[in-house]
């Protein structure tokens, strides 16, 4: 049979991305999530890189993707320093795309059904959090710039309420409610669509009563909190995953801790620091983790 455009693997990935509004997602609804589409675009970029570096720009055909191909590809990924989780996601993507191609009568290898994903093992990087001592250090560091003083308020509040960066920075006075005489923050999470109510401990109430910090973008917040932590000498060597460029998967590196700090540290610090002090179901309700297993792996506990 003559080759058609869709026999070429990258073309088929593109078709899959283009059809994403009509694909069923994990919730059995129509339309793939933004994150899933991002992951597929990243996968396509990685494949193109492999074709250029290893296959001298020859295009991979779907029917050539078998266990031997996968071994060579995994070896290349390992040499490039890609994280185990990203390798696992790639294998899952090979399987998904090949199966979909097969439904459209494109020839695939009979070995595709034997493609084994890697179980999501956390690559042994450190779970990055700010403990209470470090938060205290940050609180007491002398900051000259108004922008940093403001970002510090967001950071310290974030560590006490456990929300993702976008949700944290979107909080206004309208989110602050009183329930049975206690202050709470009520918000709808952007990623999960869940409505969460977060009880505020005295340290959080203190920050809010001095007036909420003014709004800043997530990009700025991520820049500022690195600067703040550097000034506060949060600098012990830390193993972490760094995104080199937009649209590229992350690599693992070791550097001073302040370099590894991003908005994510708020949610992780909250979950880690309050684990064992607040019943886990309540913590999970606030962080909106679906299962205890995911929650525990999130804070680096088994």
Phi and psi restraints in degrees (value plus and minus 20) as a CYANA .aco file:
   2 UNK   PHI     -88.2   -48.2
   2 UNK   PSI     129.3   169.3
   3 UNK   PHI     -90.7   -50.7
   3 UNK   PSI     122.3   162.3
   4 UNK   PHI    -136.3   -96.3
   4 UNK   PSI     145.0   185.0
   5 UNK   PHI     -68.2   -28.2
   5 UNK   PSI     -60.8   -20.8
   6 UNK   PHI     -97.0   -57.0
   6 UNK   PSI     -25.5    14.5
   7 UNK   PHI     -91.4   -51.4
   7 UNK   PSI     -39.3     0.7
   8 UNK   PHI    -101.7   -61.7
   8 UNK   PSI     106.1   146.1
   9 UNK   PHI     -77.8   -37.8
   9 UNK   PSI     -68.5   -28.5
  10 UNK   PHI     -83.6   -43.6
  10 UNK   PSI     -55.0   -15.0
  11 UNK   PHI     -82.7   -42.7
  11 UNK   PSI     -59.0   -19.0
  12 UNK   PHI     -90.5   -50.5
  12 UNK   PSI     -56.6   -16.6
  13 UNK   PHI     -80.2   -40.2
  13 UNK   PSI     -63.1   -23.1
  14 UNK   PHI     -81.7   -41.7
  14 UNK   PSI     -61.2   -21.2
  15 UNK   PHI     -80.7   -40.7
  15 UNK   PSI     -61.8   -21.8
  16 UNK   PHI     -82.6   -42.6
  16 UNK   PSI     -61.7   -21.7
  17 UNK   PHI     -84.8   -44.8
  17 UNK   PSI     -64.4   -24.4
  18 UNK   PHI     -82.8   -42.8
  18 UNK   PSI     -52.3   -12.3
  19 UNK   PHI    -105.7   -65.7
  19 UNK   PSI     -17.3    22.7
  20 UNK   PHI     -75.5   -35.5
  20 UNK   PSI     -52.3   -12.3
  21 UNK   PHI     -83.7   -43.7
  21 UNK   PSI     -40.1    -0.1
  22 UNK   PHI    -125.7   -85.7
  22 UNK   PSI     -18.9    21.1
  23 UNK   PHI    -105.7   -65.7
  23 UNK   PSI     131.1   171.1
  24 UNK   PHI    -101.6   -61.6
  24 UNK   PSI     113.5   153.5
  25 UNK   PHI    -113.9   -73.9
  25 UNK   PSI    -196.9  -156.9
  26 UNK   PHI     -81.6   -41.6
  26 UNK   PSI     -47.8    -7.8
  27 UNK   PHI    -103.5   -63.5
  27 UNK   PSI     -10.0    30.0
  28 UNK   PHI      44.6    84.6
  28 UNK   PSI       3.9    43.9
  29 UNK   PHI    -126.2   -86.2
  29 UNK   PSI     153.6   193.6
  30 UNK   PHI    -107.9   -67.9
  30 UNK   PSI     117.9   157.9
  31 UNK   PHI      81.5   121.5
  31 UNK   PSI     103.7   143.7
  32 UNK   PHI     -98.1   -58.1
  32 UNK   PSI     131.6   171.6
  33 UNK   PHI     -93.0   -53.0
  33 UNK   PSI     142.0   182.0
  34 UNK   PHI     -77.1   -37.1
  34 UNK   PSI     -61.4   -21.4
  35 UNK   PHI     -83.0   -43.0
  35 UNK   PSI     -60.0   -20.0
  36 UNK   PHI     -87.0   -47.0
  36 UNK   PSI     -61.2   -21.2
  37 UNK   PHI     -85.1   -45.1
  37 UNK   PSI     -61.6   -21.6
  38 UNK   PHI     -77.6   -37.6
  38 UNK   PSI     -64.8   -24.8
  39 UNK   PHI     -81.2   -41.2
  39 UNK   PSI     -59.6   -19.6
  40 UNK   PHI     -90.0   -50.0
  40 UNK   PSI     -56.5   -16.5
  41 UNK   PHI     -85.0   -45.0
  41 UNK   PSI     -62.0   -22.0
  42 UNK   PHI     -82.8   -42.8
  42 UNK   PSI     -61.4   -21.4
  43 UNK   PHI     -80.7   -40.7
  43 UNK   PSI     -65.5   -25.5
  44 UNK   PHI     -81.4   -41.4
  44 UNK   PSI     -63.8   -23.8
  45 UNK   PHI     -79.4   -39.4
  45 UNK   PSI     -60.6   -20.6
  46 UNK   PHI     -86.2   -46.2
  46 UNK   PSI     -59.7   -19.7
  47 UNK   PHI     -82.6   -42.6
  47 UNK   PSI     -64.3   -24.3
  48 UNK   PHI     -80.5   -40.5
  48 UNK   PSI     -61.5   -21.5
  49 UNK   PHI     -80.0   -40.0
  49 UNK   PSI     -62.6   -22.6
  50 UNK   PHI     -84.0   -44.0
  50 UNK   PSI     -62.7   -22.7
  51 UNK   PHI     -81.0   -41.0
  51 UNK   PSI     -62.6   -22.6
  52 UNK   PHI     -87.4   -47.4
  52 UNK   PSI     -68.8   -28.8
  53 UNK   PHI     -95.1   -55.1
  53 UNK   PSI     -58.5   -18.5
  54 UNK   PHI    -126.2   -86.2
  54 UNK   PSI     -56.1   -16.1
  55 UNK   PHI    -124.4   -84.4
  55 UNK   PSI      -4.7    35.3
  56 UNK   PHI      29.3    69.3
  56 UNK   PSI      24.9    64.9
  57 UNK   PHI      49.8    89.8
  57 UNK   PSI      -8.8    31.2
  58 UNK   PHI     -92.5   -52.5
  58 UNK   PSI     118.0   158.0
  59 UNK   PHI     -97.4   -57.4
  59 UNK   PSI     119.7   159.7
  60 UNK   PHI     -99.9   -59.9
  60 UNK   PSI     113.4   153.4
  61 UNK   PHI    -116.2   -76.2
  61 UNK   PSI     125.5   165.5
  62 UNK   PHI     -76.4   -36.4
  62 UNK   PSI     -61.1   -21.1
  63 UNK   PHI     -87.4   -47.4
  63 UNK   PSI     -36.6     3.4
  64 UNK   PHI    -103.6   -63.6
  64 UNK   PSI     -27.5    12.5
  65 UNK   PHI    -103.5   -63.5
  65 UNK   PSI      77.6   117.6
  66 UNK   PHI    -148.2  -108.2
  66 UNK   PSI    -191.5  -151.5
  67 UNK   PHI     -82.7   -42.7
  67 UNK   PSI     -58.3   -18.3
  68 UNK   PHI     -84.5   -44.5
  68 UNK   PSI     -63.3   -23.3
  69 UNK   PHI     -77.2   -37.2
  69 UNK   PSI     -65.9   -25.9
  70 UNK   PHI     -81.1   -41.1
  70 UNK   PSI     -60.7   -20.7
  71 UNK   PHI     -80.1   -40.1
  71 UNK   PSI     -66.4   -26.4
  72 UNK   PHI     -82.5   -42.5
  72 UNK   PSI     -61.0   -21.0
  73 UNK   PHI     -86.0   -46.0
  73 UNK   PSI     -62.9   -22.9
  74 UNK   PHI     -83.3   -43.3
  74 UNK   PSI     -59.2   -19.2
  75 UNK   PHI     -82.1   -42.1
  75 UNK   PSI     -64.5   -24.5
  76 UNK   PHI     -80.6   -40.6
  76 UNK   PSI     -63.5   -23.5
  77 UNK   PHI     -82.6   -42.6
  77 UNK   PSI     -60.0   -20.0
  78 UNK   PHI     -83.4   -43.4
  78 UNK   PSI     -62.5   -22.5
  79 UNK   PHI     -85.5   -45.5
  79 UNK   PSI     -50.1   -10.1
  80 UNK   PHI     -98.8   -58.8
  80 UNK   PSI     -28.7    11.3
  81 UNK   PHI      60.8   100.8
  81 UNK   PSI       0.7    40.7
  82 UNK   PHI     -88.4   -48.4
  82 UNK   PSI     128.9   168.9
  83 UNK   PHI     -90.8   -50.8
  83 UNK   PSI     133.7   173.7
  84 UNK   PHI     -76.0   -36.0
  84 UNK   PSI     -61.6   -21.6
  85 UNK   PHI     -82.3   -42.3
  85 UNK   PSI     -58.6   -18.6
  86 UNK   PHI     -89.6   -49.6
  86 UNK   PSI     -57.8   -17.8
  87 UNK   PHI     -80.0   -40.0
  87 UNK   PSI     -65.5   -25.5
  88 UNK   PHI     -79.0   -39.0
  88 UNK   PSI     -62.4   -22.4
  89 UNK   PHI     -84.5   -44.5
  89 UNK   PSI     -56.7   -16.7
  90 UNK   PHI     -83.1   -43.1
  90 UNK   PSI     -64.2   -24.2
  91 UNK   PHI     -81.6   -41.6
  91 UNK   PSI     -64.9   -24.9
  92 UNK   PHI     -79.4   -39.4
  92 UNK   PSI     -58.2   -18.2
  93 UNK   PHI     -87.8   -47.8
  93 UNK   PSI     -60.5   -20.5
  94 UNK   PHI     -75.3   -35.3
  94 UNK   PSI     -66.4   -26.4
  95 UNK   PHI     -82.7   -42.7
  95 UNK   PSI     -68.7   -28.7
  96 UNK   PHI     -79.2   -39.2
  96 UNK   PSI     -69.7   -29.7
  97 UNK   PHI     -86.2   -46.2
  97 UNK   PSI     -63.2   -23.2
  98 UNK   PHI     -83.2   -43.2
  98 UNK   PSI     -62.7   -22.7
  99 UNK   PHI     -82.3   -42.3
  99 UNK   PSI     -60.7   -20.7
 100 UNK   PHI     -84.8   -44.8
 100 UNK   PSI     -59.8   -19.8
 101 UNK   PHI     -82.5   -42.5
 101 UNK   PSI     -60.1   -20.1
 102 UNK   PHI     -81.4   -41.4
 102 UNK   PSI     -57.9   -17.9
 103 UNK   PHI     -81.4   -41.4
 103 UNK   PSI     -46.8    -6.8
 104 UNK   PHI    -117.9   -77.9
 104 UNK   PSI       5.1    45.1
 105 UNK   PHI      43.7    83.7
 105 UNK   PSI       6.5    46.5
 106 UNK   PHI    -114.3   -74.3
 106 UNK   PSI     116.9   156.9
 107 UNK   PHI     -86.7   -46.7
 107 UNK   PSI     107.0   147.0
 108 UNK   PHI    -145.0  -105.0
 108 UNK   PSI     142.3   182.3
 109 UNK   PHI     -87.8   -47.8
 109 UNK   PSI     123.9   163.9
 110 UNK   PHI     -89.7   -49.7
 110 UNK   PSI     -29.4    10.6
 111 UNK   PHI    -104.3   -64.3
 111 UNK   PSI     -29.3    10.7
 112 UNK   PHI     -75.3   -35.3
 112 UNK   PSI     -57.5   -17.5
 113 UNK   PHI     -84.4   -44.4
 113 UNK   PSI     -36.2     3.8
 114 UNK   PHI    -116.4   -76.4
 114 UNK   PSI     -13.7    26.3
 115 UNK   PHI     -87.9   -47.9
 115 UNK   PSI      96.4   136.4
 116 UNK   PHI    -118.9   -78.9
 116 UNK   PSI     106.0   146.0
 117 UNK   PHI     -90.3   -50.3
 117 UNK   PSI     143.5   183.5
 118 UNK   PHI    -112.8   -72.8
 118 UNK   PSI     118.2   158.2
 119 UNK   PHI     -89.2   -49.2
 119 UNK   PSI     126.8   166.8
 120 UNK   PHI     -83.8   -43.8
 120 UNK   PSI      75.3   115.3
 121 UNK   PHI    -123.3   -83.3
 121 UNK   PSI     118.7   158.7
 122 UNK   PHI     -89.6   -49.6
 122 UNK   PSI     100.4   140.4
 123 UNK   PHI     -78.5   -38.5
 123 UNK   PSI     125.3   165.3
 124 UNK   PHI     -93.4   -53.4
 124 UNK   PSI      35.9    75.9
 125 UNK   PHI    -111.4   -71.4
 125 UNK   PSI     146.2   186.2
 126 UNK   PHI     -96.7   -56.7
 126 UNK   PSI     126.0   166.0
 127 UNK   PHI     -99.4   -59.4
 127 UNK   PSI      99.4   139.4
 128 UNK   PHI    -111.2   -71.2
 128 UNK   PSI      94.5   134.5
 129 UNK   PHI    -157.8  -117.8
 129 UNK   PSI     146.8   186.8
 130 UNK   PHI    -134.0   -94.0
 130 UNK   PSI      96.0   136.0
 131 UNK   PHI     -97.8   -57.8
 131 UNK   PSI     157.2   197.2
 132 UNK   PHI     -83.6   -43.6
 132 UNK   PSI     -56.0   -16.0
 133 UNK   PHI     -81.0   -41.0
 133 UNK   PSI     -65.3   -25.3
 134 UNK   PHI     -85.9   -45.9
 134 UNK   PSI     -57.8   -17.8
 135 UNK   PHI     -83.7   -43.7
 135 UNK   PSI     -58.1   -18.1
 136 UNK   PHI     -84.2   -44.2
 136 UNK   PSI     -62.4   -22.4
 137 UNK   PHI     -79.6   -39.6
 137 UNK   PSI     -63.6   -23.6
 138 UNK   PHI     -84.5   -44.5
 138 UNK   PSI     -63.1   -23.1
 139 UNK   PHI     -79.9   -39.9
 139 UNK   PSI     -56.9   -16.9
 140 UNK   PHI    -114.6   -74.6
 140 UNK   PSI     -19.2    20.8
 141 UNK   PHI     -94.7   -54.7
 141 UNK   PSI     117.8   157.8
 142 UNK   PHI     -99.3   -59.3
 142 UNK   PSI     100.5   140.5
 143 UNK   PHI    -135.6   -95.6
 143 UNK   PSI     115.7   155.7
 144 UNK   PHI    -112.9   -72.9
 144 UNK   PSI     -58.0   -18.0
 145 UNK   PHI    -101.3   -61.3
 145 UNK   PSI     113.0   153.0
 146 UNK   PHI     -74.9   -34.9
 146 UNK   PSI     -61.6   -21.6
 147 UNK   PHI     -81.1   -41.1
 147 UNK   PSI     -58.3   -18.3
 148 UNK   PHI     -94.2   -54.2
 148 UNK   PSI     -57.5   -17.5
 149 UNK   PHI     -81.6   -41.6
 149 UNK   PSI     -61.1   -21.1
 150 UNK   PHI     -86.9   -46.9
 150 UNK   PSI     -65.7   -25.7
 151 UNK   PHI     -84.7   -44.7
 151 UNK   PSI     -53.0   -13.0
 152 UNK   PHI     -82.0   -42.0
 152 UNK   PSI     -58.8   -18.8
 153 UNK   PHI     -80.9   -40.9
 153 UNK   PSI     -64.7   -24.7
 154 UNK   PHI     -80.5   -40.5
 154 UNK   PSI     -63.1   -23.1
 155 UNK   PHI     -83.0   -43.0
 155 UNK   PSI     -67.8   -27.8
 156 UNK   PHI     -88.3   -48.3
 156 UNK   PSI     -58.1   -18.1
 157 UNK   PHI     -85.3   -45.3
 157 UNK   PSI     -62.2   -22.2
 158 UNK   PHI     -77.5   -37.5
 158 UNK   PSI     -60.4   -20.4
 159 UNK   PHI     -89.1   -49.1
 159 UNK   PSI     -34.4     5.6
 160 UNK   PHI    -123.2   -83.2
 160 UNK   PSI     -28.4    11.6
 161 UNK   PHI    -143.9  -103.9
 161 UNK   PSI     -29.1    10.9
 162 UNK   PHI      45.4    85.4
 162 UNK   PSI      17.1    57.1
 163 UNK   PHI    -130.3   -90.3
 163 UNK   PSI     138.9   178.9
 164 UNK   PHI     -86.0   -46.0
 164 UNK   PSI     136.4   176.4
 165 UNK   PHI     -67.9   -27.9
 165 UNK   PSI     -71.1   -31.1
 166 UNK   PHI     -80.5   -40.5
 166 UNK   PSI     -60.2   -20.2
 167 UNK   PHI     -91.1   -51.1
 167 UNK   PSI     -60.3   -20.3
 168 UNK   PHI     -79.9   -39.9
 168 UNK   PSI     -70.9   -30.9
 169 UNK   PHI     -93.3   -53.3
 169 UNK   PSI     -28.8    11.2
 170 UNK   PHI    -112.8   -72.8
 170 UNK   PSI     -20.9    19.1
 171 UNK   PHI     -90.2   -50.2
 171 UNK   PSI     112.9   152.9
 172 UNK   PHI    -147.8  -107.8
 172 UNK   PSI     159.6   199.6
 173 UNK   PHI     -78.9   -38.9
 173 UNK   PSI     -45.3    -5.3
 174 UNK   PHI     -85.8   -45.8
 174 UNK   PSI     -42.6    -2.6
 175 UNK   PHI    -101.8   -61.8
 175 UNK   PSI     -31.0     9.0
 176 UNK   PHI    -112.9   -72.9
 176 UNK   PSI     100.7   140.7
 177 UNK   PHI    -145.8  -105.8
 177 UNK   PSI     145.2   185.2
 178 UNK   PHI    -135.5   -95.5
 178 UNK   PSI     109.2   149.2
 179 UNK   PHI    -148.5  -108.5
 179 UNK   PSI     101.4   141.4
 180 UNK   PHI      26.9    66.9
 180 UNK   PSI      22.8    62.8
 181 UNK   PHI      60.2   100.2
 181 UNK   PSI     -22.4    17.6
 182 UNK   PHI    -131.4   -91.4
 182 UNK   PSI     124.4   164.4
 183 UNK   PHI     -99.0   -59.0
 183 UNK   PSI     117.6   157.6
 184 UNK   PHI    -154.0  -114.0
 184 UNK   PSI     141.7   181.7
 185 UNK   PHI    -130.7   -90.7
 185 UNK   PSI     112.6   152.6
 186 UNK   PHI    -139.4   -99.4
 186 UNK   PSI     108.6   148.6
 187 UNK   PHI    -171.4  -131.4
 187 UNK   PSI     140.4   180.4
 188 UNK   PHI    -123.3   -83.3
 188 UNK   PSI     100.6   140.6
 189 UNK   PHI     -91.4   -51.4
 189 UNK   PSI     113.3   153.3
 190 UNK   PHI     -83.4   -43.4
 190 UNK   PSI     -63.4   -23.4
 191 UNK   PHI     -93.1   -53.1
 191 UNK   PSI     -62.1   -22.1
 192 UNK   PHI    -120.1   -80.1
 192 UNK   PSI     -37.3     2.7
 193 UNK   PHI      53.8    93.8
 193 UNK   PSI     -13.4    26.6
 194 UNK   PHI    -102.6   -62.6
 194 UNK   PSI     124.5   164.5
 195 UNK   PHI    -111.1   -71.1
 195 UNK   PSI     101.4   141.4
 196 UNK   PHI    -140.8  -100.8
 196 UNK   PSI     126.9   166.9
 197 UNK   PHI    -136.2   -96.2
 197 UNK   PSI     105.7   145.7
 198 UNK   PHI    -135.5   -95.5
 198 UNK   PSI      96.6   136.6
 199 UNK   PHI     -88.7   -48.7
 199 UNK   PSI     121.2   161.2
 200 UNK   PHI    -122.6   -82.6
 200 UNK   PSI     105.8   145.8
 201 UNK   PHI    -101.7   -61.7
 201 UNK   PSI     143.4   183.4
 202 UNK   PHI     -70.3   -30.3
 202 UNK   PSI     -58.8   -18.8
 203 UNK   PHI     -82.7   -42.7
 203 UNK   PSI     -54.4   -14.4
 204 UNK   PHI     -94.2   -54.2
 204 UNK   PSI     -59.4   -19.4
 205 UNK   PHI     -80.7   -40.7
 205 UNK   PSI     -60.9   -20.9
 206 UNK   PHI     -77.1   -37.1
 206 UNK   PSI     -66.6   -26.6
 207 UNK   PHI     -82.4   -42.4
 207 UNK   PSI     -64.1   -24.1
 208 UNK   PHI     -89.1   -49.1
 208 UNK   PSI     -57.5   -17.5
 209 UNK   PHI     -88.9   -48.9
 209 UNK   PSI     -43.0    -3.0
 210 UNK   PHI     -98.7   -58.7
 210 UNK   PSI     -17.8    22.2
 211 UNK   PHI      80.0   120.0
 211 UNK   PSI     109.9   149.9
 212 UNK   PHI     -80.2   -40.2
 212 UNK   PSI     125.8   165.8
 213 UNK   PHI     -82.7   -42.7
 213 UNK   PSI     137.4   177.4
 214 UNK   PHI     -99.0   -59.0
 214 UNK   PSI     140.0   180.0
 215 UNK   PHI     -88.9   -48.9
 215 UNK   PSI     117.4   157.4
 216 UNK   PHI    -158.1  -118.1
 216 UNK   PSI     145.4   185.4
 217 UNK   PHI    -100.9   -60.9
 217 UNK   PSI     140.0   180.0
 218 UNK   PHI     -83.0   -43.0
 218 UNK   PSI     -58.4   -18.4
 219 UNK   PHI     -80.1   -40.1
 219 UNK   PSI     -68.4   -28.4
 220 UNK   PHI     -81.9   -41.9
 220 UNK   PSI     -64.9   -24.9
 221 UNK   PHI     -75.5   -35.5
 221 UNK   PSI     -66.8   -26.8
 222 UNK   PHI     -81.3   -41.3
 222 UNK   PSI     -57.0   -17.0
 223 UNK   PHI     -87.9   -47.9
 223 UNK   PSI     -70.2   -30.2
 224 UNK   PHI     -81.9   -41.9
 224 UNK   PSI     -60.3   -20.3
 225 UNK   PHI     -91.1   -51.1
 225 UNK   PSI     -45.2    -5.2
 226 UNK   PHI     -85.1   -45.1
 226 UNK   PSI     -65.5   -25.5
 227 UNK   PHI     -81.4   -41.4
 227 UNK   PSI     -63.2   -23.2
 228 UNK   PHI     -81.5   -41.5
 228 UNK   PSI     -66.5   -26.5
 229 UNK   PHI     -87.8   -47.8
 229 UNK   PSI     -50.3   -10.3
 230 UNK   PHI     -86.7   -46.7
 230 UNK   PSI     -66.2   -26.2
 231 UNK   PHI     -83.5   -43.5
 231 UNK   PSI     -52.1   -12.1
 232 UNK   PHI    -104.1   -64.1
 232 UNK   PSI     -15.6    24.4
 233 UNK   PHI      38.4    78.4
 233 UNK   PSI      22.2    62.2
 234 UNK   PHI    -108.3   -68.3
 234 UNK   PSI      64.1   104.1
 235 UNK   PHI    -153.9  -113.9
 235 UNK   PSI      -3.2    36.8
 236 UNK   PHI     -85.5   -45.5
 236 UNK   PSI     126.2   166.2
 237 UNK   PHI     -79.7   -39.7
 237 UNK   PSI     112.1   152.1
 238 UNK   PHI    -154.6  -114.6
 238 UNK   PSI     118.2   158.2
 239 UNK   PHI    -115.3   -75.3
 239 UNK   PSI     105.6   145.6
 240 UNK   PHI    -172.4  -132.4
 240 UNK   PSI     150.9   190.9
 241 UNK   PHI    -121.4   -81.4
 241 UNK   PSI     106.0   146.0
 242 UNK   PHI    -134.5   -94.5
 242 UNK   PSI     113.1   153.1
 243 UNK   PHI    -103.0   -63.0
 243 UNK   PSI     100.2   140.2
 244 UNK   PHI     -90.7   -50.7
 244 UNK   PSI     -75.3   -35.3
 245 UNK   PHI    -158.9  -118.9
 245 UNK   PSI     137.8   177.8
 246 UNK   PHI     -76.9   -36.9
 246 UNK   PSI     118.1   158.1
 247 UNK   PHI      57.7    97.7
 247 UNK   PSI     -10.1    29.9
 248 UNK   PHI    -141.2  -101.2
 248 UNK   PSI     123.7   163.7
 249 UNK   PHI     -89.3   -49.3
 249 UNK   PSI     145.7   185.7
 250 UNK   PHI    -106.6   -66.6
 250 UNK   PSI     140.6   180.6
 251 UNK   PHI    -143.1  -103.1
 251 UNK   PSI     140.4   180.4
 252 UNK   PHI    -116.0   -76.0
 252 UNK   PSI     112.4   152.4
 253 UNK   PHI    -161.3  -121.3
 253 UNK   PSI     147.7   187.7
 254 UNK   PHI    -139.0   -99.0
 254 UNK   PSI     108.9   148.9
 255 UNK   PHI    -179.1  -139.1
 255 UNK   PSI     154.6   194.6
 256 UNK   PHI     -76.9   -36.9
 256 UNK   PSI     125.5   165.5
 257 UNK   PHI     -77.0   -37.0
 257 UNK   PSI     -56.3   -16.3
 258 UNK   PHI     -80.9   -40.9
 258 UNK   PSI     -47.2    -7.2
 259 UNK   PHI     -88.5   -48.5
 259 UNK   PSI     -46.8    -6.8
 260 UNK   PHI    -108.6   -68.6
 260 UNK   PSI     -23.1    16.9
 261 UNK   PHI     -99.3   -59.3
 261 UNK   PSI     110.1   150.1
 262 UNK   PHI    -161.6  -121.6
 262 UNK   PSI     159.7   199.7
 263 UNK   PHI     -75.9   -35.9
 263 UNK   PSI     -44.4    -4.4
 264 UNK   PHI     -83.5   -43.5
 264 UNK   PSI     -41.0    -1.0
 265 UNK   PHI     -82.3   -42.3
 265 UNK   PSI     -45.7    -5.7
 266 UNK   PHI     -84.3   -44.3
 266 UNK   PSI     -73.4   -33.4
 267 UNK   PHI     -85.1   -45.1
 267 UNK   PSI     -62.5   -22.5
 268 UNK   PHI     -86.0   -46.0
 268 UNK   PSI     -61.4   -21.4
 269 UNK   PHI     -83.2   -43.2
 269 UNK   PSI     -64.4   -24.4
 270 UNK   PHI     -77.7   -37.7
 270 UNK   PSI     -71.7   -31.7
 271 UNK   PHI     -82.3   -42.3
 271 UNK   PSI     -60.7   -20.7
 272 UNK   PHI     -93.9   -53.9
 272 UNK   PSI     -66.1   -26.1
 273 UNK   PHI     -90.0   -50.0
 273 UNK   PSI     -50.8   -10.8
 274 UNK   PHI    -116.0   -76.0
 274 UNK   PSI     -25.3    14.7
 275 UNK   PHI     -83.3   -43.3
 275 UNK   PSI     109.3   149.3
 276 UNK   PHI      71.7   111.7
 276 UNK   PSI     -37.2     2.8
 277 UNK   PHI    -124.1   -84.1
 277 UNK   PSI     -48.2    -8.2
 278 UNK   PHI    -141.1  -101.1
 278 UNK   PSI     117.4   157.4
 279 UNK   PHI     -72.2   -32.2
 279 UNK   PSI     115.1   155.1
 280 UNK   PHI     -74.2   -34.2
 280 UNK   PSI     -62.3   -22.3
 281 UNK   PHI     -78.3   -38.3
 281 UNK   PSI     -55.0   -15.0
 282 UNK   PHI     -90.2   -50.2
 282 UNK   PSI     -63.2   -23.2
 283 UNK   PHI     -78.8   -38.8
 283 UNK   PSI     -64.9   -24.9
 284 UNK   PHI     -85.4   -45.4
 284 UNK   PSI     -50.4   -10.4
 285 UNK   PHI     -85.8   -45.8
 285 UNK   PSI     -57.2   -17.2
 286 UNK   PHI     -96.1   -56.1
 286 UNK   PSI     -63.3   -23.3
 287 UNK   PHI    -101.0   -61.0
 287 UNK   PSI     -35.2     4.8
 288 UNK   PHI      41.0    81.0
 288 UNK   PSI      26.1    66.1
 289 UNK   PHI    -106.5   -66.5
 289 UNK   PSI     120.8   160.8
 290 UNK   PHI     -93.2   -53.2
 290 UNK   PSI     -60.6   -20.6
 291 UNK   PHI    -152.1  -112.1
 291 UNK   PSI     137.8   177.8
 292 UNK   PHI     -85.2   -45.2
 292 UNK   PSI     -54.4   -14.4
 293 UNK   PHI     -81.3   -41.3
 293 UNK   PSI     -64.8   -24.8
 294 UNK   PHI     -85.8   -45.8
 294 UNK   PSI     -61.9   -21.9
 295 UNK   PHI     -78.9   -38.9
 295 UNK   PSI     -66.6   -26.6
 296 UNK   PHI     -87.6   -47.6
 296 UNK   PSI     -58.7   -18.7
 297 UNK   PHI     -88.3   -48.3
 297 UNK   PSI     -49.1    -9.1
 298 UNK   PHI     -82.5   -42.5
 298 UNK   PSI     -57.5   -17.5
 299 UNK   PHI    -118.6   -78.6
 299 UNK   PSI      -8.4    31.6
 300 UNK   PHI      56.3    96.3
 300 UNK   PSI       3.2    43.2
 301 UNK   PHI    -130.4   -90.4
 301 UNK   PSI     136.2   176.2
